[in-house]
Amino acid sequence: MNRLSTSLVVIAVLMLIATAAFHATGYSSIASQIESSSAPNFLKKAVPTLWLFFAWHLLVVAVGSIAAARLGRAAGPVLVGCAVVVVGDFFWVFSIAGLFAGDVLLLIASLLLFVGGWLARSAPAGAPPL
C-alpha cells in the first residue's frame, strides 16, 4: 500500500474508533431510560446490550481494517469489504435515526476505506505493506 491509501485507512479507522467511543458513552443514559420505562423485561435487557454491541461492531471493523492494511496489495479486497460493511451500517442507522453527525462519520469512513482499498488493489506488485 502506498502512503495515500495507508493514510486514508488510518483516518477511517480513527473515525470508526471515535464513533464507537462516542456511541458507548450513551450506554448509561439508554440503560437508565429503558429501565425506568414500561417496556417488557426482555427489552430492558436487550436494548442496552444492543447499544454496546454497535460500538463493539465498529471497533471490530476498525481493527480488521488496520490489520488488513498490513497485507499490502492483498489488502484491497478486504478493505473494500470493510467499506461495504460500514456503508451498510450507515444505511441501517440512517433508516432508524435519520441524518445526523454519526451517520456522516460512518459514510465518510466507508468512502475512505473504499478508496484506500481501491488504491491498495492498484499498488504495484511487491509493494511493501503498511
Protein Blocks (a to p, Z undefined) as FASTA:
>chain_A
ZZklmmmmmmmmmmmmmmmmmmmmmmmmmmmmmmmmmbdfklmmmmmmmmmmmmmmmmmm
mmmmmmmmmnommlmmmmmmmmmmmmmmmmmmmmmnopafklmmmmmmmmmmmmmmmmmm
mpcehiacZZ
